[in-house]
Every structure is written in structure tokens, then in C-alpha cells.
Amino acid sequence: MILTKEQEAILNGEKGETLAKVMKTLVMYGEAFEAEKLVPITSKYNHLVTSFGLKVMSPVYDLMQQLLDAGVASGQKFSVDPRPLDKNVPANFLQNFVFNKFMYTKQDFYEKQLVELGLMSEDAFTCTCYMDEVENKPKKGDMLSWAESSAVVYANSVLGARCNRNSGIIDIMGSIVGYVPYFGLLTDEGRKATWVVKIKTKNKPEAQLLGSAIGMKVMEDVPYVVGLDKWLGTELNDAACAYLKDFGAATASNGAVGLYHIENLTPEAVEMGEKLIAEGAKEYIIDDAELERVKNEYPVIWKNPDAKPKLCFIGCPHLSLEQLKSWTDNVCEGLKKSGNKKVLIPTVFTAAPKVLEAFNKTEYAARLAETGVVTSYICPLMYMNNPLCKTMPVITSSNKLRTYTSARYYTDDEILQAITKGGK
Amino acid sequence: MKTFKGRVVTPGEVTAEAVVTTQGFNTLASFQMALQFGDKKVKCGDQNNKELHGKPLIGKALCLPQTIGSTTGGLVLYCACAMGKNPACMLFANHIDSLAAAGAVLADVWVDGVTMPVVDCLGEEFLAYVKDGMKITVKADGVVEVE
């Protein structure tokens, strides 16, 4: 890798041993991908994936402390993934004991570290930092040092920014030195599609199911999706962006997709069309039978597969304001039809603190509260990441949550029916 | 015995018993429960990986195409190394992915006294040949011997 004099000086320790190790990490990381140079980060803010103060992750906090002790705070302010705990979310005595006294005992300590390192604001905890309300939305062409798989794939695909699927810790190291290694999704070549995915379903495919199927098939490759504009239109409006958010999160968690192109919709596909497709690209055709096959192969790991669900999470990744409103309408309508006053399964809608703040200013908030649904800024994945929740029958329409926990996946319509009418 | 030649990502020499996955290795899903709740054998917790689910990972030669999933993957791998609960080595059939590379590099630069050789680009033939329980020796130059 060819470094500038300034980068070389940092690597040689002229600005201290710790900063030299940060630079060495980035150089080795880049060299693993034959990167020839480091390029400046151009986004206003960074986004970090590590938001949780898990006792077991002490090596992470020790490393962060080394950075702080050496005075090498982030050059950019940043948002970070959601907090793992919220009193609004139902939890029994034992769960609260395990969360607060055993698992997340480092939460306060780590949040103090985040503030010292450059957290944007005290409520900048969300996986959907690119929502207008949160104000961490990079411009097309911006070079990023973000982590969080669902945010990276959204920034690349829907916003047209450039970011690799960076790991936690690597994310902040980029903004400490102000550079990222130039490889992969930062380059024009790396953004070309090596798969053409043709959508041939009779109805609009479920975002989280379609993303799962594509992620499992293409792994970390870039898919160019044909035929989805028939269902989403050709304008990146609120509904299309929300769909792509959920679709992308599933591609990234069920596979390792960092960028997708949707014909006639996402910015680079609109600009370049089929010129984005690499020579020799493979083909994957998705029809209703293929989506059904994928869904039927999800393992059910509940102890009793017929158990009555005890909790429902909607919002992984966090819901947008428009999604909160449409879910409120749907739940109210569903309850009206079934003759029930309240949801039949304790249900939590999760969204960014700033999005919830905006939602709470609308008339929808009171209507939703009447249904018994609670809202939270929590990370459902972190909530469920323990043996107590593993034995708990939880349902979700998030394929990401399904992937990492024992939560069982259902489509949005199935979830709506379960919480408003009962049964599947 | 069969020999394969790959590219050294992080250096080292080791001999260990193989555990093999032919699908993407989800680092977070595989390690999270074992690291959090003190599973000494570090059994793979990924319910979606039928080849590895429930099998011990600590001290094994983990043979895989690439890693997938959450971008916490690299720091989870880093923590596994810092806690001494890592595989003996990681052997990739494909080019290494960005999350695994981050984890390997972070461990190499920031963890004292831990060596986890990582070799990539071993080819599809490597993954087709190697099976659970085979003895694997990794040489410093990226040569991998499978017995």
C-alpha cells in the first residue's frame, strides 16, 4: 500500500504508539484486500455498531480505553446502534436480574466511553441513523467508515454512499485517522453486480423474505434486481425506502450483501442501468415457490413449536415514522375487525429515539397506545441474546432477528393476524 | 495427505483437527452464546448452520468459504481471541471477507500472546476435500497439509 507522508509518519509512531497501532490495523485490513491506498472519509458523521455494555465484551472496552488514554478520540462525531435495554419492554423479574446484574453490567461505563469518543447526542442510539429525524444521512458518493450491516447496505444501495462492510472497532479506527482503505465497495469495479436476480412473483414479495432468499444465494456478492420496480415504483419515496431498508437488512444478515442495485429505482441503477452488470454475472430467478421454499426451510427451535407466543417484536431494523403510522392503522383496523380492544400478544414496536419523539407528536401515538402495543428504542436482538429468551416463544417479522435468535419469523400479514385476532 | 497453498492473512504455524462448514460462517450467531455464558468448548450456536451447530470451535482448524452476517463479526472474533476461545486457525476456501479480516487483524495487532493463523484463497477443492476430524497442519508460508 502506498501511504502519504502524513500516513507514513503516523504508522511510524511519530504521533504516538497507540495511533501507530490504529494505522497499522487499517493498513493490514486494507492489504488483506490488495488496497493500494487510504482515502479520506468524507461523510459528516460516522456510525458504530457496538452499542452494548456486555460484561463478556471487556476486550472491546479495554481497547476503547487504550484509545481514550492515548487521547486519540474520533475525528468525526458518530451515532451508534440501539441500546440493549428499555424498561418499556416487558421482562420478568429473572430477566431483569440477568440483564442488569449479569449481562449488561458495563452499559453505563461503555456509554461514558462513547460520549468521550464522540457520540453525536445522548439519544443517537439506533441502527437506522439515516432516518431524516436522526440526521446522520450521508450524501451520494460520500466515503464512509460505518459498521452495522443493515445501515451499510442501505447507505450503499439507497443513498449511493460508499462503504465497506466494516467490522465494529474498525469503524471507529477509520474516523480516528480520517481514512479508510480503498477497496471493495468503495471502488467502481467493486460496485458492479455479479448476480442478476429476476423477480417473477405474482404478488409483491415480502421484503424480509425476498432479502433472505437473495442473501443466502449471493452471499457477499452484489445483486442487480430486475422486476422489483413493478411493485415498488420508480421513486424512492417513504414506502420504497422502508421496503428497501427491511429487504437490505435481510440480505446482509442472511448473507453478507453490502450493496444491491434495484433496476429503475436505486440511484446507480437509475444512472447506469445494465452497465452495472459485470461480465459473466450469474442468474437467480425468484418466484412464489422459491420464496415459499426459503421460508419453509427456516428452523423452528422453540421447545414447543405450537406454543402460544409470549412476545412480538416489530422493528429490526428500527421502523421509520411512516412504518409506525401504517402499523398503527393496520393494528387498529385488525382489532376493529376481530372485535378485540387490545392486542392479544404483548407487542413492541421499535424505532430510533428521535423517530419515536416525532411519532409521539402525532395523533397516531395515542391510538397505538390504546391497542396495548408499546414502543421502544431497544435493540430486540440484544434483548433476546440470552438463554432465558431462548426458551421464550417470540414472534417477529424481522428476518435479521430470526437469524440471530430463537424468534420465529412470520410475514407482516401473519403477524398482524396473530396479534389482533389470534392464531397464526 | 494432500497439500493446498493459500495466501497468508495473519501468520503462524499450527496443527489442529478440522471442523468444516461449506456454507457461510455467521460469526455472531456462532459465538455469541458460547462467549457470553462461559461454554468452555465454545460450541457453535448458529441454528442455521446444520454442519456446525453444537460442535466445539475452540482449538479447531475452522475450514470455511467465508464469514457472513452482522458487522459485529470482527469484534466477536477479536473478543474470542482475547479470551483464548478462538479456533486454532481459520482456513478460507475463498478470498477472506471484510469482517473476518478485521477480526484477524485486530487480534494480531491488539492481542498479546495469541496466534491464530489465517489463510485464505485455498480454493473450492480444499473445502470439497477436507472433512471433520482430519488433521490439519498450517505452515508459515500458507501451505496447508490435510491428513
Interface residues (C-beta under 8 A of the other chain):
Chain A: K21 K24 T25 M28 Y29 A32 F33 V49 T50 L54 V56 M57 P59 V60 L63 M103 A147 E148 S149 V152 N164 R165 N166 S167 G168 I169 I170 D171 G184 G215 M219 E220 A252 S253 N254 G255 A256 P299 I301 N385 N386 P387 K390 T403 Y404 S406
Chain B: V9 G24 N26 L28 A29 Q32 M33 L35 Q36 F37 Q47 N48 P65 Q66 T67 I68 G69 S70 T71 T72 G73 G74 L75 Y78 C79 A82 M83 H95 I96 D97 S98 L99 A101 A102 G103 A104 V105 L106 D108 V109 W110 V111
